[in-house]
């Protein structure tokens, strides 16, 4: 397995865990943790896509990461969930 495959797998796992936790009402979409998981997961996926020069997913994951970062910075301080 190549390094890009491992990174992509880790990024996708982070994104899916965040999605499932939200889906099952364990982690609200407005929380810092949810936004951070989306930012980290999408960032890792964007980087792994860059490693293999797969441009459509570089764009997709980079935009996802930017919106997650904006959401992360917008969440009021003291909100841990």
HELIX and SHEET records of a PDB file:
HELIX    1   1 UNK A    3  UNK A   23  1                                  21    
HELIX    2   2 UNK A   32  UNK A   51  1                                  20    
HELIX    3   3 UNK A   55  UNK A   74  1                                  20    
END                                                                             
